[in-house]
Amino acid sequence: MEIDETEKAILQKLIFAESYENILNDCKELAPVNVISDILKFLLHHKLIVAITLENEGKTGFFFDSDNMTGYQYRITAKGLKQLNF
């Protein structure tokens, strides 16, 4: 699986868990907000990142509510790290 440079740049920002707002703020020069949201959903779908619910004390959730992306923090997975060639 190949990811493009924008996806890779966003993935690199998620070594530590980051809130949705921080991701948008840090990546605003890379792409518009709606594109960043779509990239996060793509990365989640391919299990390159995980969404961590804020309410469950950092546990990854089975159900992801894509209408409420602010209710999560996002962190890279081991599979995602392999995409970065670390």
Biopython code that builds the backbone (N, CA, C, O; Angstrom):
import numpy as np
from Bio.PDB.StructureBuilder import StructureBuilder

atoms = [
    (1, "MET", "N", (0.842, -1.169, 0.000)),
    (1, "MET", "CA", (0.000, 0.000, 0.000)),
    (1, "MET", "C", (0.895, 1.244, 0.000)),
    (1, "MET", "O", (1.831, 1.344, 0.794)),
    (2, "GLU", "N", (0.610, 2.154, -0.866)),
    (2, "GLU", "CA", (1.356, 3.405, -0.950)),
    (2, "GLU", "C", (0.486, 4.546, -0.441)),
    (2, "GLU", "O", (-0.710, 4.603, -0.729)),
    (3, "ILE", "N", (1.089, 5.444, 0.310)),
    (3, "ILE", "CA", (0.381, 6.636, 0.744)),
    (3, "ILE", "C", (1.105, 7.846, 0.164)),
    (3, "ILE", "O", (2.319, 7.815, -0.037)),
    (4, "ASP", "N", (0.345, 8.920, -0.106)),
    (4, "ASP", "CA", (0.964, 10.100, -0.715)),
    (4, "ASP", "C", (1.646, 10.964, 0.344)),
    (4, "ASP", "O", (1.589, 10.670, 1.538)),
    (5, "GLU", "N", (2.281, 12.018, -0.111)),
    (5, "GLU", "CA", (3.079, 12.862, 0.778)),
    (5, "GLU", "C", (2.244, 13.563, 1.847)),
    (5, "GLU", "O", (2.698, 13.713, 2.981)),
    (6, "THR", "N", (1.031, 13.994, 1.501)),
    (6, "THR", "CA", (0.161, 14.660, 2.479)),
    (6, "THR", "C", (-0.250, 13.681, 3.562)),
    (6, "THR", "O", (-0.217, 14.014, 4.747)),
    (7, "GLU", "N", (-0.640, 12.468, 3.165)),
    (7, "GLU", "CA", (-1.009, 11.440, 4.134)),
    (7, "GLU", "C", (0.182, 11.100, 5.030)),
    (7, "GLU", "O", (0.025, 10.912, 6.236)),
    (8, "LYS", "N", (1.355, 11.022, 4.443)),
    (8, "LYS", "CA", (2.560, 10.711, 5.206)),
    (8, "LYS", "C", (2.879, 11.835, 6.200)),
    (8, "LYS", "O", (3.277, 11.569, 7.334)),
    (9, "ALA", "N", (2.705, 13.082, 5.773)),
    (9, "ALA", "CA", (2.984, 14.228, 6.650)),
    (9, "ALA", "C", (2.029, 14.241, 7.844)),
    (9, "ALA", "O", (2.438, 14.545, 8.964)),
    (10, "ILE", "N", (0.771, 13.916, 7.607)),
    (10, "ILE", "CA", (-0.203, 13.863, 8.698)),
    (10, "ILE", "C", (0.132, 12.692, 9.622)),
    (10, "ILE", "O", (0.071, 12.829, 10.843)),
    (11, "LEU", "N", (0.477, 11.566, 9.057)),
    (11, "LEU", "CA", (0.831, 10.386, 9.839)),
    (11, "LEU", "C", (2.023, 10.677, 10.751)),
    (11, "LEU", "O", (2.052, 10.211, 11.889)),
    (12, "GLN", "N", (2.990, 11.429, 10.277)),
    (12, "GLN", "CA", (4.170, 11.764, 11.077)),
    (12, "GLN", "C", (3.820, 12.613, 12.293)),
    (12, "GLN", "O", (4.548, 12.595, 13.286)),
    (13, "LYS", "N", (2.726, 13.349, 12.231)),
    (13, "LYS", "CA", (2.311, 14.201, 13.345)),
    (13, "LYS", "C", (1.635, 13.396, 14.456)),
    (13, "LYS", "O", (1.341, 13.935, 15.523)),
    (14, "LEU", "N", (1.389, 12.113, 14.207)),
    (14, "LEU", "CA", (0.602, 11.306, 15.149)),
    (14, "LEU", "C", (1.432, 10.274, 15.903)),
    (14, "LEU", "O", (0.905, 9.247, 16.330)),
    (15, "ILE", "N", (2.719, 10.537, 16.068)),
    (15, "ILE", "CA", (3.566, 9.637, 16.855)),
    (15, "ILE", "C", (3.026, 9.565, 18.289)),
    (15, "ILE", "O", (3.003, 8.498, 18.902)),
    (16, "PHE", "N", (2.596, 10.707, 18.803)),
    (16, "PHE", "CA", (1.914, 10.770, 20.097)),
    (16, "PHE", "C", (0.451, 11.103, 19.837)),
    (16, "PHE", "O", (0.127, 11.707, 18.815)),
    (17, "ALA", "N", (-0.425, 10.720, 20.738)),
    (17, "ALA", "CA", (-1.857, 10.984, 20.568)),
    (17, "ALA", "C", (-2.094, 12.488, 20.463)),
    (17, "ALA", "O", (-1.598, 13.270, 21.275)),
    (18, "GLU", "N", (-2.862, 12.875, 19.446)),
    (18, "GLU", "CA", (-3.178, 14.283, 19.196)),
    (18, "GLU", "C", (-4.684, 14.454, 19.054)),
    (18, "GLU", "O", (-5.375, 13.598, 18.503)),
    (19, "SER", "N", (-5.171, 15.570, 19.560)),
    (19, "SER", "CA", (-6.592, 15.873, 19.402)),
    (19, "SER", "C", (-6.870, 16.292, 17.962)),
    (19, "SER", "O", (-5.967, 16.694, 17.229)),
    (20, "TYR", "N", (-8.115, 16.190, 17.582)),
    (20, "TYR", "CA", (-8.543, 16.574, 16.237)),
    (20, "TYR", "C", (-8.204, 18.039, 15.967)),
    (20, "TYR", "O", (-7.732, 18.383, 14.883)),
    (21, "GLU", "N", (-8.443, 18.895, 16.952)),
    (21, "GLU", "CA", (-8.173, 20.324, 16.790)),
    (21, "GLU", "C", (-6.683, 20.584, 16.559)),
    (21, "GLU", "O", (-6.320, 21.402, 15.714)),
    (22, "ASN", "N", (-5.824, 19.895, 17.304)),
    (22, "ASN", "CA", (-4.374, 20.057, 17.127)),
    (22, "ASN", "C", (-3.921, 19.589, 15.748)),
    (22, "ASN", "O", (-3.060, 20.208, 15.123)),
    (23, "ILE", "N", (-4.508, 18.492, 15.283)),
    (23, "ILE", "CA", (-4.153, 17.981, 13.961)),
    (23, "ILE", "C", (-4.531, 19.005, 12.892)),
    (23, "ILE", "O", (-3.736, 19.305, 12.001)),
    (24, "LEU", "N", (-5.743, 19.535, 12.987)),
    (24, "LEU", "CA", (-6.176, 20.538, 12.017)),
    (24, "LEU", "C", (-5.271, 21.762, 12.049)),
    (24, "LEU", "O", (-4.900, 22.295, 11.003)),
    (25, "ASN", "N", (-4.919, 22.201, 13.242)),
    (25, "ASN", "CA", (-4.062, 23.370, 13.395)),
    (25, "ASN", "C", (-2.651, 23.114, 12.848)),
    (25, "ASN", "O", (-2.083, 23.966, 12.163)),
    (26, "ASP", "N", (-2.096, 21.951, 13.150)),
    (26, "ASP", "CA", (-0.742, 21.618, 12.707)),
    (26, "ASP", "C", (-0.655, 21.347, 11.204)),
    (26, "ASP", "O", (0.407, 21.516, 10.605)),
    (27, "CYS", "N", (-1.751, 20.932, 10.600)),
    (27, "CYS", "CA", (-1.733, 20.519, 9.198)),
    (27, "CYS", "C", (-2.445, 21.491, 8.261)),
    (27, "CYS", "O", (-2.655, 21.179, 7.088)),
    (28, "LYS", "N", (-2.815, 22.657, 8.763)),
    (28, "LYS", "CA", (-3.608, 23.581, 7.940)),
    (28, "LYS", "C", (-2.870, 24.036, 6.681)),
    (28, "LYS", "O", (-3.513, 24.425, 5.706)),
    (29, "GLU", "N", (-1.544, 23.997, 6.679)),
    (29, "GLU", "CA", (-0.803, 24.384, 5.483)),
    (29, "GLU", "C", (-0.720, 23.244, 4.461)),
    (29, "GLU", "O", (-0.355, 23.471, 3.308)),
    (30, "LEU", "N", (-1.057, 22.030, 4.878)),
    (30, "LEU", "CA", (-0.983, 20.880, 3.982)),
    (30, "LEU", "C", (-2.217, 20.716, 3.107)),
    (30, "LEU", "O", (-2.118, 20.365, 1.931)),
    (31, "ALA", "N", (-3.392, 20.976, 3.701)),
    (31, "ALA", "CA", (-4.649, 20.722, 2.986)),
    (31, "ALA", "C", (-5.797, 21.407, 3.719)),
    (31, "ALA", "O", (-5.666, 21.773, 4.886)),
    (32, "PRO", "N", (-6.936, 21.580, 3.018)),
    (32, "PRO", "CA", (-8.130, 22.129, 3.683)),
    (32, "PRO", "C", (-8.655, 21.168, 4.761)),
    (32, "PRO", "O", (-8.340, 19.978, 4.755)),
    (33, "VAL", "N", (-9.446, 21.699, 5.668)),
    (33, "VAL", "CA", (-9.982, 20.931, 6.798)),
    (33, "VAL", "C", (-10.713, 19.665, 6.337)),
    (33, "VAL", "O", (-10.510, 18.591, 6.903)),
    (34, "ASN", "N", (-11.553, 19.789, 5.322)),
    (34, "ASN", "CA", (-12.318, 18.612, 4.878)),
    (34, "ASN", "C", (-11.408, 17.524, 4.311)),
    (34, "ASN", "O", (-11.709, 16.338, 4.443)),
    (35, "VAL", "N", (-10.316, 17.909, 3.690)),
    (35, "VAL", "CA", (-9.368, 16.926, 3.160)),
    (35, "VAL", "C", (-8.622, 16.242, 4.300)),
    (35, "VAL", "O", (-8.401, 15.032, 4.260)),
    (36, "ILE", "N", (-8.236, 17.005, 5.309)),
    (36, "ILE", "CA", (-7.563, 16.421, 6.475)),
    (36, "ILE", "C", (-8.484, 15.417, 7.156)),
    (36, "ILE", "O", (-8.039, 14.339, 7.548)),
    (37, "SER", "N", (-9.759, 15.757, 7.300)),
    (37, "SER", "CA", (-10.734, 14.834, 7.901)),
    (37, "SER", "C", (-10.841, 13.555, 7.084)),
    (37, "SER", "O", (-10.875, 12.459, 7.643)),
    (38, "ASP", "N", (-10.893, 13.692, 5.764)),
    (38, "ASP", "CA", (-10.973, 12.508, 4.902)),
    (38, "ASP", "C", (-9.712, 11.657, 5.006)),
    (38, "ASP", "O", (-9.789, 10.428, 4.978)),
    (39, "ILE", "N", (-8.568, 12.293, 5.124)),
    (39, "ILE", "CA", (-7.309, 11.551, 5.262)),
    (39, "ILE", "C", (-7.293, 10.786, 6.584)),
    (39, "ILE", "O", (-6.864, 9.633, 6.626)),
    (40, "LEU", "N", (-7.757, 11.418, 7.663)),
    (40, "LEU", "CA", (-7.827, 10.712, 8.949)),
    (40, "LEU", "C", (-8.730, 9.494, 8.850)),
    (40, "LEU", "O", (-8.395, 8.430, 9.371)),
    (41, "LYS", "N", (-9.866, 9.635, 8.191)),
    (41, "LYS", "CA", (-10.790, 8.498, 8.009)),
    (41, "LYS", "C", (-10.129, 7.402, 7.176)),
    (41, "LYS", "O", (-10.285, 6.218, 7.472)),
    (42, "PHE", "N", (-9.395, 7.792, 6.139)),
    (42, "PHE", "CA", (-8.667, 6.832, 5.299)),
    (42, "PHE", "C", (-7.625, 6.079, 6.128)),
    (42, "PHE", "O", (-7.517, 4.856, 6.045)),
    (43, "LEU", "N", (-6.858, 6.828, 6.929)),
    (43, "LEU", "CA", (-5.824, 6.210, 7.763)),
    (43, "LEU", "C", (-6.435, 5.270, 8.802)),
    (43, "LEU", "O", (-5.878, 4.211, 9.093)),
    (44, "LEU", "N", (-7.578, 5.663, 9.357)),
    (44, "LEU", "CA", (-8.288, 4.784, 10.298)),
    (44, "LEU", "C", (-8.758, 3.510, 9.607)),
    (44, "LEU", "O", (-8.588, 2.410, 10.134)),
    (45, "HIS", "N", (-9.341, 3.662, 8.438)),
    (45, "HIS", "CA", (-9.864, 2.516, 7.693)),
    (45, "HIS", "C", (-8.766, 1.490, 7.401)),
    (45, "HIS", "O", (-8.996, 0.282, 7.456)),
    (46, "HIS", "N", (-7.583, 1.987, 7.093)),
    (46, "HIS", "CA", (-6.464, 1.091, 6.768)),
    (46, "HIS", "C", (-5.622, 0.726, 7.987)),
    (46, "HIS", "O", (-4.550, 0.135, 7.861)),
    (47, "LYS", "N", (-6.126, 1.090, 9.174)),
    (47, "LYS", "CA", (-5.505, 0.730, 10.452)),
    (47, "LYS", "C", (-4.075, 1.267, 10.592)),
    (47, "LYS", "O", (-3.218, 0.641, 11.217)),
    (48, "LEU", "N", (-3.842, 2.436, 9.996)),
    (48, "LEU", "CA", (-2.544, 3.089, 10.142)),
    (48, "LEU", "C", (-2.536, 3.993, 11.368)),
    (48, "LEU", "O", (-1.473, 4.350, 11.875)),
    (49, "ILE", "N", (-3.732, 4.363, 11.845)),
    (49, "ILE", "CA", (-3.892, 5.110, 13.088)),
    (49, "ILE", "C", (-5.062, 4.509, 13.854)),
    (49, "ILE", "O", (-5.860, 3.752, 13.301)),
    (50, "VAL", "N", (-5.152, 4.855, 15.129)),
    (50, "VAL", "CA", (-6.298, 4.465, 15.950)),
    (50, "VAL", "C", (-6.927, 5.727, 16.518)),
    (50, "VAL", "O", (-6.259, 6.737, 16.740)),
    (51, "ALA", "N", (-8.231, 5.638, 16.745)),
    (51, "ALA", "CA", (-8.961, 6.722, 17.400)),
    (51, "ALA", "C", (-9.149, 6.322, 18.857)),
    (51, "ALA", "O", (-9.653, 5.241, 19.159)),
    (52, "ILE", "N", (-8.745, 7.192, 19.735)),
    (52, "ILE", "CA", (-8.827, 6.928, 21.173)),
    (52, "ILE", "C", (-9.909, 7.828, 21.741)),
    (52, "ILE", "O", (-9.846, 9.050, 21.606)),
    (53, "THR", "N", (-10.904, 7.219, 22.375)),
    (53, "THR", "CA", (-11.992, 8.023, 22.934)),
    (53, "THR", "C", (-11.511, 8.778, 24.155)),
    (53, "THR", "O", (-10.753, 8.251, 24.969)),
    (54, "LEU", "N", (-11.953, 10.001, 24.273)),
    (54, "LEU", "CA", (-11.580, 10.830, 25.406)),
    (54, "LEU", "C", (-12.324, 10.400, 26.664)),
    (54, "LEU", "O", (-11.817, 10.571, 27.773)),
    (55, "GLU", "N", (-13.517, 9.846, 26.501)),
    (55, "GLU", "CA", (-14.346, 9.463, 27.640)),
    (55, "GLU", "C", (-13.890, 8.169, 28.307)),
    (55, "GLU", "O", (-14.152, 7.965, 29.493)),
    (56, "ASN", "N", (-13.216, 7.296, 27.569)),
    (56, "ASN", "CA", (-12.834, 5.984, 28.098)),
    (56, "ASN", "C", (-11.380, 5.928, 28.524)),
    (56, "ASN", "O", (-10.752, 4.871, 28.450)),
    (57, "GLU", "N", (-10.842, 7.040, 28.964)),
    (57, "GLU", "CA", (-9.488, 7.107, 29.524)),
    (57, "GLU", "C", (-8.428, 6.510, 28.615)),
    (57, "GLU", "O", (-7.581, 5.739, 29.066)),
    (58, "GLY", "N", (-8.471, 6.860, 27.350)),
    (58, "GLY", "CA", (-7.416, 6.459, 26.436)),
    (58, "GLY", "C", (-7.562, 5.097, 25.802)),
    (58, "GLY", "O", (-6.656, 4.667, 25.087)),
    (59, "LYS", "N", (-8.651, 4.400, 26.025)),
    (59, "LYS", "CA", (-8.835, 3.093, 25.402)),
    (59, "LYS", "C", (-9.320, 3.294, 23.971)),
    (59, "LYS", "O", (-10.132, 4.178, 23.700)),
    (60, "THR", "N", (-8.819, 2.473, 23.067)),
    (60, "THR", "CA", (-9.271, 2.569, 21.691)),
    (60, "THR", "C", (-10.691, 2.048, 21.606)),
    (60, "THR", "O", (-11.055, 1.070, 22.259)),
    (61, "GLY", "N", (-11.478, 2.715, 20.795)),
    (61, "GLY", "CA", (-12.891, 2.353, 20.696)),
    (61, "GLY", "C", (-13.172, 1.430, 19.531)),
    (61, "GLY", "O", (-12.500, 1.495, 18.502)),
    (62, "PHE", "N", (-14.160, 0.575, 19.688)),
    (62, "PHE", "CA", (-14.592, -0.302, 18.615)),
    (62, "PHE", "C", (-15.443, 0.471, 17.631)),
    (62, "PHE", "O", (-15.376, 0.224, 16.427)),
    (63, "PHE", "N", (-16.240, 1.399, 18.123)),
    (63, "PHE", "CA", (-17.140, 2.186, 17.290)),
    (63, "PHE", "C", (-16.579, 3.585, 17.118)),
    (63, "PHE", "O", (-16.302, 4.276, 18.099)),
    (64, "PHE", "N", (-16.413, 3.996, 15.882)),
    (64, "PHE", "CA", (-15.900, 5.333, 15.591)),
    (64, "PHE", "C", (-17.031, 6.170, 15.022)),
    (64, "PHE", "O", (-17.646, 5.789, 14.026)),
    (65, "ASP", "N", (-17.309, 7.303, 15.643)),
    (65, "ASP", "CA", (-18.352, 8.213, 15.190)),
    (65, "ASP", "C", (-17.719, 9.285, 14.316)),
    (65, "ASP", "O", (-17.159, 10.256, 14.825)),
    (66, "SER", "N", (-17.805, 9.112, 13.017)),
    (66, "SER", "CA", (-17.155, 10.052, 12.089)),
    (66, "SER", "C", (-17.832, 11.418, 12.068)),
    (66, "SER", "O", (-17.275, 12.370, 11.522)),
    (67, "ASP", "N", (-19.022, 11.529, 12.652)),
    (67, "ASP", "CA", (-19.694, 12.824, 12.759)),
    (67, "ASP", "C", (-19.196, 13.614, 13.965)),
    (67, "ASP", "O", (-19.475, 14.808, 14.080)),
    (68, "ASN", "N", (-18.466, 12.966, 14.858)),
    (68, "ASN", "CA", (-17.950, 13.615, 16.057)),
    (68, "ASN", "C", (-16.453, 13.355, 16.175)),
    (68, "ASN", "O", (-15.999, 12.735, 17.137)),
    (69, "MET", "N", (-15.698, 13.822, 15.210)),
    (69, "MET", "CA", (-14.262, 13.555, 15.195)),
    (69, "MET", "C", (-13.528, 14.268, 16.324)),
    (69, "MET", "O", (-12.404, 13.899, 16.663)),
    (70, "THR", "N", (-14.155, 15.288, 16.908)),
    (70, "THR", "CA", (-13.527, 16.014, 18.013)),
    (70, "THR", "C", (-13.543, 15.225, 19.311)),
    (70, "THR", "O", (-12.848, 15.600, 20.255)),
    (71, "GLY", "N", (-14.304, 14.157, 19.391)),
    (71, "GLY", "CA", (-14.393, 13.356, 20.600)),
    (71, "GLY", "C", (-13.290, 12.327, 20.744)),
    (71, "GLY", "O", (-13.353, 11.464, 21.619)),
    (72, "TYR", "N", (-12.280, 12.412, 19.890)),
    (72, "TYR", "CA", (-11.210, 11.410, 19.872)),
    (72, "TYR", "C", (-9.847, 12.078, 19.808)),
    (72, "TYR", "O", (-9.707, 13.238, 19.422)),
    (73, "GLN", "N", (-8.853, 11.300, 20.201)),
    (73, "GLN", "CA", (-7.465, 11.624, 19.905)),
    (73, "GLN", "C", (-6.998, 10.560, 18.921)),
    (73, "GLN", "O", (-7.552, 9.462, 18.877)),
    (74, "TYR", "N", (-5.996, 10.883, 18.144)),
    (74, "TYR", "CA", (-5.548, 9.991, 17.080)),
    (74, "TYR", "C", (-4.057, 9.719, 17.273)),
    (74, "TYR", "O", (-3.270, 10.618, 17.572)),
    (75, "ARG", "N", (-3.693, 8.428, 17.088)),
    (75, "ARG", "CA", (-2.303, 8.009, 17.291)),
    (75, "ARG", "C", (-1.935, 6.963, 16.239)),
    (75, "ARG", "O", (-2.766, 6.152, 15.832)),
    (76, "ILE", "N", (-0.696, 6.999, 15.818)),
    (76, "ILE", "CA", (-0.204, 6.067, 14.806)),
    (76, "ILE", "C", (-0.125, 4.651, 15.382)),
    (76, "ILE", "O", (0.074, 4.476, 16.584)),
    (77, "THR", "N", (-0.280, 3.659, 14.533)),
    (77, "THR", "CA", (-0.138, 2.253, 14.918)),
    (77, "THR", "C", (1.212, 1.735, 14.420)),
    (77, "THR", "O", (1.933, 2.440, 13.713)),
    (78, "ALA", "N", (1.543, 0.517, 14.789)),
    (78, "ALA", "CA", (2.775, -0.111, 14.303)),
    (78, "ALA", "C", (2.740, -0.224, 12.780)),
    (78, "ALA", "O", (3.757, -0.030, 12.113)),
    (79, "LYS", "N", (1.572, -0.536, 12.238)),
    (79, "LYS", "CA", (1.410, -0.615, 10.784)),
    (79, "LYS", "C", (1.672, 0.750, 10.146)),
    (79, "LYS", "O", (2.268, 0.835, 9.073)),
    (80, "GLY", "N", (1.227, 1.809, 10.809)),
    (80, "GLY", "CA", (1.475, 3.159, 10.314)),
    (80, "GLY", "C", (2.944, 3.530, 10.351)),
    (80, "GLY", "O", (3.456, 4.179, 9.439)),
    (81, "LEU", "N", (3.620, 3.109, 11.419)),
    (81, "LEU", "CA", (5.062, 3.374, 11.522)),
    (81, "LEU", "C", (5.824, 2.706, 10.386)),
    (81, "LEU", "O", (6.793, 3.264, 9.871)),
    (82, "LYS", "N", (5.386, 1.511, 9.994)),
    (82, "LYS", "CA", (6.042, 0.819, 8.876)),
    (82, "LYS", "C", (5.894, 1.617, 7.587)),
    (82, "LYS", "O", (6.791, 1.610, 6.743)),
    (83, "GLN", "N", (4.761, 2.308, 7.432)),
    (83, "GLN", "CA", (4.559, 3.143, 6.243)),
    (83, "GLN", "C", (5.540, 4.311, 6.205)),
    (83, "GLN", "O", (5.886, 4.805, 5.132)),
    (84, "LEU", "N", (5.986, 4.749, 7.376)),
    (84, "LEU", "CA", (6.941, 5.848, 7.447)),
    (84, "LEU", "C", (8.380, 5.369, 7.307)),
    (84, "LEU", "O", (9.315, 6.170, 7.290)),
    (85, "ASN", "N", (8.546, 4.062, 7.206)),
    (85, "ASN", "CA", (9.869, 3.441, 7.051)),
    (85, "ASN", "C", (10.783, 3.712, 8.247)),
    (85, "ASN", "O", (11.978, 3.955, 8.079)),
    (86, "PHE", "N", (10.214, 3.670, 9.457)),
    (86, "PHE", "CA", (11.017, 3.829, 10.671)),
    (86, "PHE", "C", (11.623, 2.509, 11.046)),
    (86, "PHE", "O", (12.340, 2.421, 12.043)),
]
sb = StructureBuilder()
sb.init_structure("model")
sb.init_model(0)
sb.init_chain("A")
sb.init_seg("    ")
for serial, (resi, resn, name, xyz) in enumerate(atoms, 1):
    if name == "N":
        sb.init_residue(resn, " ", resi, " ")
    sb.init_atom(name, np.array(xyz, "f"), 0.0, 1.0, " ", f" {name:<3s}", serial, name[0])
structure = sb.get_structure()
